[in-house]
């Protein structure tokens, strides 16, 4: 289970450890964004510090309808007790956790400042 807290802006936040291929790690605070379909976004300075390998260039349509291009890097994140290899999108914003990270999980949040955030694996049937 991943836990976090709702901040004063009523955003669900979690803390994650991101690892680059050289073993460098960075503990980050990331906002859970259900409107973002990627795994994780990080600012350029964090990507550079972790020495993440470039994978490709991609495009996205923003909430305002504009199209933007961005670089995608490879990395790993500590997630629910294990290391998970993911794609990391570069964005000059605060780190975001997207729905690709949440696949197979349930998100529960108490939307009040200081409220609890819990991300739990869904139980498999059968």
N, C-alpha and C positions, 0 to 999 in steps of 0.2 A: 504494500500500500504506500502511496505517496501522500504526504500531508502538507498542508499549507495554511494560509490565512487570507482573509479578505482585507484589503488595504482601505485607507480612508477614501479612495476614489471608487470604492465598491468593485474592485477588480480582484479576481481570485489569483493568488500568487503561490508559487511553489519554489523551493530551492533545489537546484540540480547541480551535479558535478559533471562538467564537460571535459573530455580528454582528447588530446590530439595524438597523432601518430608517433611523436617523439616522447610521449609519456607526460608531457606538460598537462596540468589540470587547472581548472578554474571553477570555483564555486560561484554560481550565478543565481539571481532571483529572476524568475520569469513569470509573466502574466499569462494565464490560460485564455486563449482567444479562439472561441468556437467559430468565428468567421474566417479563420486562417486554416487552410487545408494542408499545410506543410507539417513537418516534424517540429523544427525549432528554428527560430531566427535569432541571429546574433549581430551586434554591431561590428563594423569592420575592424576596429582596434582589438576586439576580443578574438576574432578569427586570426588576425596577424599574431597575437601573443601565443596562441595555441599552435601556430604553424600548421593550420589545417590544409590538406591538399585540395586544390581546385578540381571540380568534376565537370561542370558545364555552365552555360548561360541559360537562363530561363525567363519566362514572361508571366505576368499575373495581371488580372484586372482588379483594380482597387475599388473600395466601397464607393468612391466618387465617380466611378465609371472609367477612369483613366487607366491606360495600360502602362506598365512599367517593366523594365528589364532588370535582372539582378543576377549575381553570381551564386553558384551553389557549390558548397564544399562538403567534404566527408569528415565525419568525426564520430565520437561515441559519447554516450551519456549514461550515467548511472540511473537506472529506471527500475523501480520495484524490486530492488535487491540484486540486480544483475546489470552487466554492461550491455548496452544495445547500440549497434552501429546504425547511424542515421545520416540523412542528408541535412545539411545546415544551410539555410538561406541567409544571405547577407542583407541586412536592412539597417538603415541609420536611425533606429528606434530602440526602445527598450527590448530586451529579449522576450520572445513570445513562444509559447507552447501551442502547437496547432492540433487539429483533429487527427492527423496521421499518427501522432504520439498517443492519442486517446483511443485509437481503435482497439476494441477488445476490453475496454475499461468503462467503468461507471464513474461519472463526475458528480459529486455532491458538494454544494456550497451553501453556507449560511450567509446570505447577502446583507451584511451589516458590518461596519468597521470592527475588525477583530474576530469576525465569524470564522468558523472552521471550514477548511477545504479538505476533501478526501477523494482520492482517485484510487479505485479498487478494481482488480481484475474481475471480469465477468466469469462466472462459473460455467464451465463447459458441460453441455448435456451429453448424456450417453455414456 
